[in-house]
Amino acid sequence: MATNHTEHYGLSQWEATDAVLRTDFNEDNAKIDAELARLEKEKTNLSTFGVIVDTLSATNGRLNDLTARVEALEAKM
């Protein structure tokens, strides 16, 4: 069993005198797998958010163009 663990994820860090156990590796792999899955989900959410921001920005640009055209037409009246 590992005497020490990493600061952020609690992964096993063995001393020379520690017994290395398969369960330590399995627990570490489960932690790594869970974090990778969380990061993938976060990346997907950020990607979706970026698409929404781009769409809103384009829509805002079109609305500004339409507003300018309406104002120009009103000025001619």
N, C-alpha and C positions, 0 to 999 in steps of 0.2 A: 504494500500500500504506500502511496506517495506521501512523503512528509510535507511537502510544500505544494502550493497551487498558484497558478497565475493570478494576477491582480484583477483582471477584468472578467474573465470567464470561468475562473476556478478550475482550469485544466491542470492535470497532474504534472508535478515537477519532482522527479525522484532524486534522492541523495544516493550516493554509492552504496550505502548500507540498506536501502529500502528494498523490500520485496516487490517485484514488478508483477502486478496481477492483471489478468485478462479483464476483470470487471472495471478496473481503472480505465483501460482503453475504451471499453464499451460506453462507459459514462461520458468520457471525453468526446467520443464520436457522436453521441446523442446530443450533447451541448452544441457541438459544431454544426450538426445537421439542422437543429432548431434555429440557430442564428442565421445560417445560410438561407433557410426558408423564409425567415422574417425579412431579411434583406431583399430577397427576390420579390416578396409581396410589396415592400416599401418602394422598390424600383418601379414596379408595375403601377402603383398608385401615383408616383411622381410623374411617370410617363403619361398617364391618363390626365393628370392635372395640367401638364404642359399642353396637351392637345386642346383642352378646354380653354386655357388662357389664349392660345393662338387663335382659336375660333372666335372668342370674344373680342380679341383685338381686331381681327379682320372685320367682324360685324360692326364694331365701333367706327372703323375707318369708312365703311360703306354708309353708315348713318351720318357721319360728318359730311361726306360727299353729297348725300341727298339733302341735308339741311342747307348746304351752300347753294345747291341748285334751286331749292324752294325760295330761299332768300333772294336769289338773283331774279327769279320770275316775279316775285312780289314787288321788287324794286322797279320793274318795268311797268307795273300796273298803275 
